[in-house]
Amino acid sequence: MKKYKVTVNNVSYEVELETISTSYSTTIPAAAPIPAAAAPAGGEQVSAPMPGTILAVNVAQGQAVKKGDVLMILEAMKMENEIMCPCDGTVVSVNTSKGAAVESGTLLCVIQ
């Protein structure tokens, strides 16, 4: 046991900490990285601007879209963020689904 003196709001406390040894391993194996989906050449890639959860996917592969259309809704920090279409075109691929957790920069879809 080790004794420490801790002061909180000008009040001193004497604290004893017990060292506990464990017989099990505390290392956690790293998860295998998920390979990034290949984007079709020549398309406009739409990526997640921040980490969050996809609440809705409003487009499907082959759908015609216009600049400013809402492609997806991304929830981040309890806020719903609309992912807008950057250009007119056709959705070549949708690389995520409703409920998916995405990181910043994750490819969401490709517009051509």
Secondary structure, DSSP 8 states (H G I E B T S, - for coil): -EEEEEEETTEEEEEEE-----SS----------------TT-EEEE-SSSEEEEEE---TT-EE-TT-EEEEEEETTEEEEEE-SSSEEEEEE---TT-EE-TT-EEEEE-
